[in-house]
């Protein structure tokens, strides 16, 4: 099976990539295209693949109340987490309506993950994108992996000044990236349309 995986530089995307035959993986990471910039995503030509795992995302600049979000950073979060995934999904479905597309979303919204309005909105948008594609194209093989807090660089990037405190707060709720990678790959191989992966 040929895979496209976004966000392979670190974290879940890197763990997924390392479990697959490298000759069968097409990577989309920050060295290839800046997913914060939809105009650049529009220009890339995607290969024909059997499965695309749209995992890339960030919340740099978040972790503060909505009224204090930096507008430039907020737009980058929305562009990377939602707009670029809309464009990628469109390209993939144009190439082949039977491509398996897995949207990696989050279970950690609202009360569980406060002061992250741009991030939460973009991840909810991904959930809705999955549902809307299924309405317009019932035959499409779109799936959703809802993932809880995972041991990656995500939190250390978000909370550079208070990394120990945030790790202590979420210590018992962190998933292992290798476990998450195995489950996401399993979702690609299964007949299921949604999988929730959470430590709780």
Secondary structure, 3 states (H helix, E strand, C coil): CCEEEECCCCHHHHHHHHCCCHHHEEEECCCCCCCCCHHHHHHCCCCCCCEEEECCCCCCCCCCCHHHCCHHHHHHHHHHHHHHHHHHHHHHHHHCCCCEEEEEEECCCHHHCCCCHHHHHHHHHHHHHHHHHHHHCCCCEEEEEEECCECCCHHHHHCHHHHHHHHHHHHHHCECHHHHHHHHHHHHHCCCCEEEECCC
